[in-house]
Amino acid sequence: MADLPMTLAIDLSDHQARALSEAAARLQISESELAAAAVRDLIAQPAADFDAAAHRVLEKNADLYRRLD
């Protein structure tokens, strides 16, 4: 079975969106290319590192996730 690309939609605060745009501009790539690279880098980490990083992100944003429910 061939790998199919996945498309994600993410919600960013104004501050986060601005930071993403600025970083992408510095690197001369699109925001979506930068976001995809960040995700690829995160999931390429060894499992223990990925789990720790994912846990930190989930804890940091727990209140936001509760409000989105």
N, CA, C and O atoms as a Maestro MAE file, in Angstrom:
{
 s_m_m2io_version
 :::
 2.0.0
}

f_m_ct {
 s_m_title
 :::
 protein
 m_atom[276] {
  # First column is atom index #
  i_m_mmod_type
  r_m_x_coord
  r_m_y_coord
  r_m_z_coord
  i_m_residue_number
  s_m_chain_name
  s_m_pdb_residue_name
  s_m_pdb_atom_name
  i_m_atomic_number
  :::
  1 25 0.844 -1.176 0.000 1 A "MET " " N  " 7
  2 3 0.000 0.000 0.000 1 A "MET " " CA " 6
  3 2 0.894 1.245 0.000 1 A "MET " " C  " 6
  4 15 1.832 1.338 0.791 1 A "MET " " O  " 8
  5 25 0.608 2.169 -0.861 2 A "ALA " " N  " 7
  6 3 1.419 3.383 -0.975 2 A "ALA " " CA " 6
  7 2 1.103 4.347 0.163 2 A "ALA " " C  " 6
  8 15 -0.030 4.437 0.637 2 A "ALA " " O  " 8
  9 25 2.140 5.062 0.582 3 A "ASP " " N  " 7
  10 3 1.927 6.094 1.595 3 A "ASP " " CA " 6
  11 2 1.196 7.272 0.959 3 A "ASP " " C  " 6
  12 15 1.614 7.787 -0.078 3 A "ASP " " O  " 8
  13 25 0.124 7.685 1.578 4 A "LEU " " N  " 7
  14 3 -0.629 8.835 1.090 4 A "LEU " " CA " 6
  15 2 -0.288 10.040 1.939 4 A "LEU " " C  " 6
  16 15 -0.121 9.908 3.152 4 A "LEU " " O  " 8
  17 25 -0.181 11.213 1.334 5 A "PRO " " N  " 7
  18 3 0.117 12.409 2.132 5 A "PRO " " CA " 6
  19 2 -1.053 12.733 3.057 5 A "PRO " " C  " 6
  20 15 -2.205 12.419 2.758 5 A "PRO " " O  " 8
  21 25 -0.740 13.358 4.168 6 A "MET " " N  " 7
  22 3 -1.749 13.764 5.136 6 A "MET " " CA " 6
  23 2 -1.788 15.286 5.170 6 A "MET " " C  " 6
  24 15 -0.748 15.945 5.194 6 A "MET " " O  " 8
  25 25 -2.965 15.817 5.170 7 A "THR " " N  " 7
  26 3 -3.147 17.260 5.297 7 A "THR " " CA " 6
  27 2 -3.722 17.541 6.668 7 A "THR " " C  " 6
  28 15 -4.693 16.910 7.084 7 A "THR " " O  " 8
  29 25 -3.120 18.496 7.373 8 A "LEU " " N  " 7
  30 3 -3.577 18.876 8.704 8 A "LEU " " CA " 6
  31 2 -3.962 20.352 8.716 8 A "LEU " " C  " 6
  32 15 -3.377 21.169 8.006 8 A "LEU " " O  " 8
  33 25 -4.936 20.666 9.520 9 A "ALA " " N  " 7
  34 3 -5.276 22.059 9.794 9 A "ALA " " CA " 6
  35 2 -4.976 22.287 11.269 9 A "ALA " " C  " 6
  36 15 -5.400 21.506 12.121 9 A "ALA " " O  " 8
  37 25 -4.247 23.357 11.571 10 A "ILE " " N  " 7
  38 3 -3.920 23.643 12.964 10 A "ILE " " CA " 6
  39 2 -4.353 25.057 13.303 10 A "ILE " " C  " 6
  40 15 -4.334 25.946 12.452 10 A "ILE " " O  " 8
  41 25 -4.737 25.251 14.534 11 A "ASP " " N  " 7
  42 3 -5.099 26.572 15.029 11 A "ASP " " CA " 6
  43 2 -3.908 27.155 15.771 11 A "ASP " " C  " 6
  44 15 -3.365 26.525 16.679 11 A "ASP " " O  " 8
  45 25 -3.506 28.356 15.385 12 A "LEU " " N  " 7
  46 3 -2.425 29.063 16.053 12 A "LEU " " CA " 6
  47 2 -2.947 30.395 16.563 12 A "LEU " " C  " 6
  48 15 -3.821 31.009 15.952 12 A "LEU " " O  " 8
  49 25 -2.407 30.828 17.678 13 A "SER " " N  " 7
  50 3 -2.740 32.168 18.159 13 A "SER " " CA " 6
  51 2 -2.130 33.172 17.194 13 A "SER " " C  " 6
  52 15 -1.291 32.805 16.371 13 A "SER " " O  " 8
  53 25 -2.535 34.427 17.281 14 A "ASP " " N  " 7
  54 3 -1.952 35.465 16.433 14 A "ASP " " CA " 6
  55 2 -0.445 35.521 16.613 14 A "ASP " " C  " 6
  56 15 0.304 35.654 15.645 14 A "ASP " " O  " 8
  57 25 -0.005 35.418 17.866 15 A "HIS " " N  " 7
  58 3 1.427 35.462 18.163 15 A "HIS " " CA " 6
  59 2 2.157 34.280 17.513 15 A "HIS " " C  " 6
  60 15 3.221 34.457 16.920 15 A "HIS " " O  " 8
  61 25 1.590 33.092 17.623 16 A "GLN " " N  " 7
  62 3 2.209 31.903 17.042 16 A "GLN " " CA " 6
  63 2 2.243 31.982 15.518 16 A "GLN " " C  " 6
  64 15 3.242 31.623 14.894 16 A "GLN " " O  " 8
  65 25 1.153 32.451 14.929 17 A "ALA " " N  " 7
  66 3 1.101 32.588 13.467 17 A "ALA " " CA " 6
  67 2 2.134 33.588 12.979 17 A "ALA " " C  " 6
  68 15 2.791 33.365 11.962 17 A "ALA " " O  " 8
  69 25 2.277 34.684 13.701 18 A "ARG " " N  " 7
  70 3 3.267 35.703 13.338 18 A "ARG " " CA " 6
  71 2 4.684 35.138 13.446 18 A "ARG " " C  " 6
  72 15 5.523 35.367 12.574 18 A "ARG " " O  " 8
  73 25 4.938 34.397 14.525 19 A "ALA " " N  " 7
  74 3 6.261 33.793 14.715 19 A "ALA " " CA " 6
  75 2 6.555 32.779 13.610 19 A "ALA " " C  " 6
  76 15 7.678 32.723 13.108 19 A "ALA " " O  " 8
  77 25 5.571 31.987 13.231 20 A "LEU " " N  " 7
  78 3 5.748 31.025 12.148 20 A "LEU " " CA " 6
  79 2 6.051 31.747 10.841 20 A "LEU " " C  " 6
  80 15 6.961 31.355 10.110 20 A "LEU " " O  " 8
  81 25 5.295 32.796 10.545 21 A "SER " " N  " 7
  82 3 5.510 33.560 9.314 21 A "SER " " CA " 6
  83 2 6.893 34.191 9.285 21 A "SER " " C  " 6
  84 15 7.565 34.174 8.254 21 A "SER " " O  " 8
  85 25 7.318 34.749 10.416 22 A "GLU " " N  " 7
  86 3 8.637 35.386 10.480 22 A "GLU " " CA " 6
  87 2 9.756 34.364 10.297 22 A "GLU " " C  " 6
  88 15 10.727 34.619 9.585 22 A "GLU " " O  " 8
  89 25 9.614 33.207 10.942 23 A "ALA " " N  " 7
  90 3 10.634 32.165 10.816 23 A "ALA " " CA " 6
  91 2 10.687 31.649 9.381 23 A "ALA " " C  " 6
  92 15 11.770 31.435 8.836 23 A "ALA " " O  " 8
  93 25 9.539 31.451 8.778 24 A "ALA " " N  " 7
  94 3 9.492 30.968 7.397 24 A "ALA " " CA " 6
  95 2 10.117 31.993 6.446 24 A "ALA " " C  " 6
  96 15 10.834 31.624 5.516 24 A "ALA " " O  " 8
  97 25 9.846 33.259 6.679 25 A "ALA " " N  " 7
  98 3 10.424 34.302 5.833 25 A "ALA " " CA " 6
  99 2 11.947 34.318 5.957 25 A "ALA " " C  " 6
  100 15 12.652 34.452 4.957 25 A "ALA " " O  " 8
  101 25 12.453 34.181 7.186 26 A "ARG " " N  " 7
  102 3 13.913 34.145 7.385 26 A "ARG " " CA " 6
  103 2 14.545 32.985 6.632 26 A "ARG " " C  " 6
  104 15 15.639 33.108 6.082 26 A "ARG " " O  " 8
  105 25 13.838 31.849 6.614 27 A "LEU " " N  " 7
  106 3 14.351 30.648 5.952 27 A "LEU " " CA " 6
  107 2 14.013 30.601 4.461 27 A "LEU " " C  " 6
  108 15 14.459 29.714 3.732 27 A "LEU " " O  " 8
  109 25 13.225 31.567 4.034 28 A "GLN " " N  " 7
  110 3 12.783 31.674 2.637 28 A "GLN " " CA " 6
  111 2 12.026 30.426 2.177 28 A "GLN " " C  " 6
  112 15 12.261 29.898 1.090 28 A "GLN " " O  " 8
  113 25 11.110 29.975 3.038 29 A "ILE " " N  " 7
  114 3 10.216 28.871 2.709 29 A "ILE " " CA " 6
  115 2 8.807 29.263 3.136 29 A "ILE " " C  " 6
  116 15 8.630 30.252 3.847 29 A "ILE " " O  " 8
  117 25 7.812 28.506 2.714 30 A "SER " " N  " 7
  118 3 6.437 28.814 3.103 30 A "SER " " CA " 6
  119 2 6.180 28.365 4.544 30 A "SER " " C  " 6
  120 15 6.904 27.539 5.100 30 A "SER " " O  " 8
  121 25 5.134 28.934 5.121 31 A "GLU " " N  " 7
  122 3 4.752 28.534 6.472 31 A "GLU " " CA " 6
  123 2 4.416 27.050 6.528 31 A "GLU " " C  " 6
  124 15 4.764 26.368 7.491 31 A "GLU " " O  " 8
  125 25 3.738 26.548 5.494 32 A "SER " " N  " 7
  126 3 3.373 25.132 5.509 32 A "SER " " CA " 6
  127 2 4.601 24.237 5.393 32 A "SER " " C  " 6
  128 15 4.645 23.171 6.007 32 A "SER " " O  " 8
  129 25 5.603 24.652 4.612 33 A "GLU " " N  " 7
  130 3 6.839 23.873 4.533 33 A "GLU " " CA " 6
  131 2 7.555 23.840 5.878 33 A "GLU " " C  " 6
  132 15 8.075 22.799 6.279 33 A "GLU " " O  " 8
  133 25 7.585 24.969 6.574 34 A "LEU " " N  " 7
  134 3 8.231 25.023 7.882 34 A "LEU " " CA " 6
  135 2 7.484 24.161 8.895 34 A "LEU " " C  " 6
  136 15 8.101 23.415 9.655 34 A "LEU " " O  " 8
  137 25 6.159 24.264 8.906 35 A "ALA " " N  " 7
  138 3 5.368 23.460 9.840 35 A "ALA " " CA " 6
  139 2 5.550 21.969 9.555 35 A "ALA " " C  " 6
  140 15 5.697 21.176 10.485 35 A "ALA " " O  " 8
  141 25 5.542 21.585 8.284 36 A "ALA " " N  " 7
  142 3 5.734 20.178 7.925 36 A "ALA " " CA " 6
  143 2 7.118 19.694 8.348 36 A "ALA " " C  " 6
  144 15 7.257 18.577 8.845 36 A "ALA " " O  " 8
  145 25 8.137 20.522 8.157 37 A "ALA " " N  " 7
  146 3 9.497 20.146 8.563 37 A "ALA " " CA " 6
  147 2 9.569 19.953 10.071 37 A "ALA " " C  " 6
  148 15 10.222 19.027 10.552 37 A "ALA " " O  " 8
  149 25 8.896 20.830 10.819 38 A "ALA " " N  " 7
  150 3 8.903 20.716 12.275 38 A "ALA " " CA " 6
  151 2 8.243 19.412 12.719 38 A "ALA " " C  " 6
  152 15 8.743 18.737 13.619 38 A "ALA " " O  " 8
  153 25 7.133 19.062 12.096 39 A "VAL " " N  " 7
  154 3 6.445 17.813 12.438 39 A "VAL " " CA " 6
  155 2 7.320 16.620 12.071 39 A "VAL " " C  " 6
  156 15 7.458 15.689 12.864 39 A "VAL " " O  " 8
  157 25 7.915 16.639 10.871 40 A "ARG " " N  " 7
  158 3 8.794 15.531 10.474 40 A "ARG " " CA " 6
  159 2 9.953 15.376 11.449 40 A "ARG " " C  " 6
  160 15 10.305 14.256 11.818 40 A "ARG " " O  " 8
  161 25 10.552 16.492 11.872 41 A "ASP " " N  " 7
  162 3 11.653 16.427 12.836 41 A "ASP " " CA " 6
  163 2 11.188 15.852 14.167 41 A "ASP " " C  " 6
  164 15 11.889 15.043 14.776 41 A "ASP " " O  " 8
  165 25 10.010 16.266 14.619 42 A "LEU " " N  " 7
  166 3 9.499 15.786 15.899 42 A "LEU " " CA " 6
  167 2 9.261 14.285 15.867 42 A "LEU " " C  " 6
  168 15 9.651 13.577 16.796 42 A "LEU " " O  " 8
  169 25 8.630 13.791 14.814 43 A "ILE " " N  " 7
  170 3 8.310 12.364 14.788 43 A "ILE " " CA " 6
  171 2 9.510 11.505 14.419 43 A "ILE " " C  " 6
  172 15 9.471 10.288 14.600 43 A "ILE " " O  " 8
  173 25 10.575 12.111 13.907 44 A "ALA " " N  " 7
  174 3 11.784 11.352 13.584 44 A "ALA " " CA " 6
  175 2 12.642 11.097 14.814 44 A "ALA " " C  " 6
  176 15 13.578 10.301 14.756 44 A "ALA " " O  " 8
  177 25 12.339 11.759 15.927 45 A "GLN " " N  " 7
  178 3 13.102 11.563 17.153 45 A "GLN " " CA " 6
  179 2 12.855 10.154 17.691 45 A "GLN " " C  " 6
  180 15 11.808 9.561 17.431 45 A "GLN " " O  " 8
  181 25 13.814 9.625 18.437 46 A "PRO " " N  " 7
  182 3 13.571 8.323 19.083 46 A "PRO " " CA " 6
  183 2 12.289 8.362 19.915 46 A "PRO " " C  " 6
  184 15 11.894 9.418 20.409 46 A "PRO " " O  " 8
  185 25 11.659 7.230 20.062 47 A "ALA " " N  " 7
  186 3 10.348 7.150 20.716 47 A "ALA " " CA " 6
  187 2 10.315 7.830 22.077 47 A "ALA " " C  " 6
  188 15 9.361 8.550 22.372 47 A "ALA " " O  " 8
  189 25 11.315 7.628 22.907 48 A "ALA " " N  " 7
  190 3 11.306 8.225 24.248 48 A "ALA " " CA " 6
  191 2 11.350 9.744 24.157 48 A "ALA " " C  " 6
  192 15 10.642 10.429 24.896 48 A "ALA " " O  " 8
  193 25 12.176 10.277 23.255 49 A "ASP " " N  " 7
  194 3 12.246 11.728 23.076 49 A "ASP " " CA " 6
  195 2 10.924 12.268 22.544 49 A "ASP " " C  " 6
  196 15 10.446 13.306 23.000 49 A "ASP " " O  " 8
  197 25 10.331 11.560 21.576 50 A "PHE " " N  " 7
  198 3 9.057 11.988 21.019 50 A "PHE " " CA " 6
  199 2 7.976 11.995 22.092 50 A "PHE " " C  " 6
  200 15 7.213 12.954 22.210 50 A "PHE " " O  " 8
  201 25 7.915 10.928 22.866 51 A "ASP " " N  " 7
  202 3 6.907 10.844 23.928 51 A "ASP " " CA " 6
  203 2 7.068 11.976 24.930 51 A "ASP " " C  " 6
  204 15 6.076 12.566 25.357 51 A "ASP " " O  " 8
  205 25 8.302 12.288 25.312 52 A "ALA " " N  " 7
  206 3 8.545 13.372 26.262 52 A "ALA " " CA " 6
  207 2 8.142 14.706 25.656 52 A "ALA " " C  " 6
  208 15 7.521 15.526 26.331 52 A "ALA " " O  " 8
  209 25 8.484 14.935 24.399 53 A "ALA " " N  " 7
  210 3 8.125 16.196 23.741 53 A "ALA " " CA " 6
  211 2 6.613 16.309 23.601 53 A "ALA " " C  " 6
  212 15 6.047 17.367 23.874 53 A "ALA " " O  " 8
  213 25 5.956 15.241 23.181 54 A "ALA " " N  " 7
  214 3 4.503 15.257 23.034 54 A "ALA " " CA " 6
  215 2 3.833 15.511 24.380 54 A "ALA " " C  " 6
  216 15 2.866 16.270 24.454 54 A "ALA " " O  " 8
  217 25 4.330 14.888 25.439 55 A "HIS " " N  " 7
  218 3 3.771 15.086 26.776 55 A "HIS " " CA " 6
  219 2 3.902 16.548 27.206 55 A "HIS " " C  " 6
  220 15 2.958 17.122 27.749 55 A "HIS " " O  " 8
  221 25 5.073 17.155 26.962 56 A "ARG " " N  " 7
  222 3 5.268 18.570 27.313 56 A "ARG " " CA " 6
  223 2 4.284 19.450 26.559 56 A "ARG " " C  " 6
  224 15 3.700 20.363 27.142 56 A "ARG " " O  " 8
  225 25 4.093 19.190 25.275 57 A "VAL " " N  " 7
  226 3 3.171 19.999 24.469 57 A "VAL " " CA " 6
  227 2 1.745 19.832 24.975 57 A "VAL " " C  " 6
  228 15 1.014 20.813 25.113 57 A "VAL " " O  " 8
  229 25 1.348 18.595 25.252 58 A "LEU " " N  " 7
  230 3 -0.010 18.357 25.729 58 A "LEU " " CA " 6
  231 2 -0.260 19.016 27.081 58 A "LEU " " C  " 6
  232 15 -1.320 19.605 27.293 58 A "LEU " " O  " 8
  233 25 0.700 18.927 27.996 59 A "GLU " " N  " 7
  234 3 0.535 19.563 29.302 59 A "GLU " " CA " 6
  235 2 0.485 21.080 29.168 59 A "GLU " " C  " 6
  236 15 -0.336 21.740 29.805 59 A "GLU " " O  " 8
  237 25 1.361 21.626 28.343 60 A "LYS " " N  " 7
  238 3 1.425 23.077 28.162 60 A "LYS " " CA " 6
  239 2 0.109 23.612 27.612 60 A "LYS " " C  " 6
  240 15 -0.318 24.707 27.977 60 A "LYS " " O  " 8
  241 25 -0.534 22.844 26.736 61 A "ASN " " N  " 7
  242 3 -1.751 23.311 26.084 61 A "ASN " " CA " 6
  243 2 -3.022 22.673 26.631 61 A "ASN " " C  " 6
  244 15 -4.076 22.771 26.002 61 A "ASN " " O  " 8
  245 25 -2.944 22.027 27.779 62 A "ALA " " N  " 7
  246 3 -4.084 21.317 28.338 62 A "ALA " " CA " 6
  247 2 -5.297 22.222 28.518 62 A "ALA " " C  " 6
  248 15 -6.417 21.815 28.208 62 A "ALA " " O  " 8
  249 25 -5.096 23.430 29.010 63 A "ASP " " N  " 7
  250 3 -6.213 24.342 29.221 63 A "ASP " " CA " 6
  251 2 -6.875 24.698 27.884 63 A "ASP " " C  " 6
  252 15 -8.101 24.734 27.784 63 A "ASP " " O  " 8
  253 25 -6.071 24.955 26.880 64 A "LEU " " N  " 7
  254 3 -6.608 25.273 25.559 64 A "LEU " " CA " 6
  255 2 -7.437 24.108 25.024 64 A "LEU " " C  " 6
  256 15 -8.529 24.314 24.495 64 A "LEU " " O  " 8
  257 25 -6.924 22.891 25.160 65 A "TYR " " N  " 7
  258 3 -7.643 21.721 24.670 65 A "TYR " " CA " 6
  259 2 -8.974 21.561 25.406 65 A "TYR " " C  " 6
  260 15 -9.978 21.199 24.793 65 A "TYR " " O  " 8
  261 25 -8.990 21.827 26.714 66 A "ARG " " N  " 7
  262 3 -10.242 21.729 27.475 66 A "ARG " " CA " 6
  263 2 -11.254 22.750 26.963 66 A "ARG " " C  " 6
  264 15 -12.440 22.444 26.837 66 A "ARG " " O  " 8
  265 25 -10.787 23.958 26.668 67 A "ARG " " N  " 7
  266 3 -11.704 25.004 26.189 67 A "ARG " " CA " 6
  267 2 -12.240 24.701 24.798 67 A "ARG " " C  " 6
  268 15 -13.336 25.140 24.450 67 A "ARG " " O  " 8
  269 25 -11.473 23.946 23.990 68 A "LEU " " N  " 7
  270 3 -11.911 23.620 22.630 68 A "LEU " " CA " 6
  271 2 -12.942 22.491 22.613 68 A "LEU " " C  " 6
  272 15 -13.656 22.324 21.625 68 A "LEU " " O  " 8
  273 25 -13.026 21.719 23.692 69 A "ASP " " N  " 7
  274 3 -14.004 20.617 23.746 69 A "ASP " " CA " 6
  275 2 -15.413 21.117 23.731 69 A "ASP " " C  " 6
  276 15 -16.351 20.321 23.772 69 A "ASP " " O  " 8
  :::
 }
 m_bond[275] {
  # First column is bond index #
  i_m_from
  i_m_to
  i_m_order
  :::
  1 1 2 1
  2 2 3 1
  3 3 4 2
  4 3 5 1
  5 5 6 1
  6 6 7 1
  7 7 8 2
  8 7 9 1
  9 9 10 1
  10 10 11 1
  11 11 12 2
  12 11 13 1
  13 13 14 1
  14 14 15 1
  15 15 16 2
  16 15 17 1
  17 17 18 1
  18 18 19 1
  19 19 20 2
  20 19 21 1
  21 21 22 1
  22 22 23 1
  23 23 24 2
  24 23 25 1
  25 25 26 1
  26 26 27 1
  27 27 28 2
  28 27 29 1
  29 29 30 1
  30 30 31 1
  31 31 32 2
  32 31 33 1
  33 33 34 1
  34 34 35 1
  35 35 36 2
  36 35 37 1
  37 37 38 1
  38 38 39 1
  39 39 40 2
  40 39 41 1
  41 41 42 1
  42 42 43 1
  43 43 44 2
  44 43 45 1
  45 45 46 1
  46 46 47 1
  47 47 48 2
  48 47 49 1
  49 49 50 1
  50 50 51 1
  51 51 52 2
  52 51 53 1
  53 53 54 1
  54 54 55 1
  55 55 56 2
  56 55 57 1
  57 57 58 1
  58 58 59 1
  59 59 60 2
  60 59 61 1
  61 61 62 1
  62 62 63 1
  63 63 64 2
  64 63 65 1
  65 65 66 1
  66 66 67 1
  67 67 68 2
  68 67 69 1
  69 69 70 1
  70 70 71 1
  71 71 72 2
  72 71 73 1
  73 73 74 1
  74 74 75 1
  75 75 76 2
  76 75 77 1
  77 77 78 1
  78 78 79 1
  79 79 80 2
  80 79 81 1
  81 81 82 1
  82 82 83 1
  83 83 84 2
  84 83 85 1
  85 85 86 1
  86 86 87 1
  87 87 88 2
  88 87 89 1
  89 89 90 1
  90 90 91 1
  91 91 92 2
  92 91 93 1
  93 93 94 1
  94 94 95 1
  95 95 96 2
  96 95 97 1
  97 97 98 1
  98 98 99 1
  99 99 100 2
  100 99 101 1
  101 101 102 1
  102 102 103 1
  103 103 104 2
  104 103 105 1
  105 105 106 1
  106 106 107 1
  107 107 108 2
  108 107 109 1
  109 109 110 1
  110 110 111 1
  111 111 112 2
  112 111 113 1
  113 113 114 1
  114 114 115 1
  115 115 116 2
  116 115 117 1
  117 117 118 1
  118 118 119 1
  119 119 120 2
  120 119 121 1
  121 121 122 1
  122 122 123 1
  123 123 124 2
  124 123 125 1
  125 125 126 1
  126 126 127 1
  127 127 128 2
  128 127 129 1
  129 129 130 1
  130 130 131 1
  131 131 132 2
  132 131 133 1
  133 133 134 1
  134 134 135 1
  135 135 136 2
  136 135 137 1
  137 137 138 1
  138 138 139 1
  139 139 140 2
  140 139 141 1
  141 141 142 1
  142 142 143 1
  143 143 144 2
  144 143 145 1
  145 145 146 1
  146 146 147 1
  147 147 148 2
  148 147 149 1
  149 149 150 1
  150 150 151 1
  151 151 152 2
  152 151 153 1
  153 153 154 1
  154 154 155 1
  155 155 156 2
  156 155 157 1
  157 157 158 1
  158 158 159 1
  159 159 160 2
  160 159 161 1
  161 161 162 1
  162 162 163 1
  163 163 164 2
  164 163 165 1
  165 165 166 1
  166 166 167 1
  167 167 168 2
  168 167 169 1
  169 169 170 1
  170 170 171 1
  171 171 172 2
  172 171 173 1
  173 173 174 1
  174 174 175 1
  175 175 176 2
  176 175 177 1
  177 177 178 1
  178 178 179 1
  179 179 180 2
  180 179 181 1
  181 181 182 1
  182 182 183 1
  183 183 184 2
  184 183 185 1
  185 185 186 1
  186 186 187 1
  187 187 188 2
  188 187 189 1
  189 189 190 1
  190 190 191 1
  191 191 192 2
  192 191 193 1
  193 193 194 1
  194 194 195 1
  195 195 196 2
  196 195 197 1
  197 197 198 1
  198 198 199 1
  199 199 200 2
  200 199 201 1
  201 201 202 1
  202 202 203 1
  203 203 204 2
  204 203 205 1
  205 205 206 1
  206 206 207 1
  207 207 208 2
  208 207 209 1
  209 209 210 1
  210 210 211 1
  211 211 212 2
  212 211 213 1
  213 213 214 1
  214 214 215 1
  215 215 216 2
  216 215 217 1
  217 217 218 1
  218 218 219 1
  219 219 220 2
  220 219 221 1
  221 221 222 1
  222 222 223 1
  223 223 224 2
  224 223 225 1
  225 225 226 1
  226 226 227 1
  227 227 228 2
  228 227 229 1
  229 229 230 1
  230 230 231 1
  231 231 232 2
  232 231 233 1
  233 233 234 1
  234 234 235 1
  235 235 236 2
  236 235 237 1
  237 237 238 1
  238 238 239 1
  239 239 240 2
  240 239 241 1
  241 241 242 1
  242 242 243 1
  243 243 244 2
  244 243 245 1
  245 245 246 1
  246 246 247 1
  247 247 248 2
  248 247 249 1
  249 249 250 1
  250 250 251 1
  251 251 252 2
  252 251 253 1
  253 253 254 1
  254 254 255 1
  255 255 256 2
  256 255 257 1
  257 257 258 1
  258 258 259 1
  259 259 260 2
  260 259 261 1
  261 261 262 1
  262 262 263 1
  263 263 264 2
  264 263 265 1
  265 265 266 1
  266 266 267 1
  267 267 268 2
  268 267 269 1
  269 269 270 1
  270 270 271 1
  271 271 272 2
  272 271 273 1
  273 273 274 1
  274 274 275 1
  275 275 276 2
  :::
 }
}
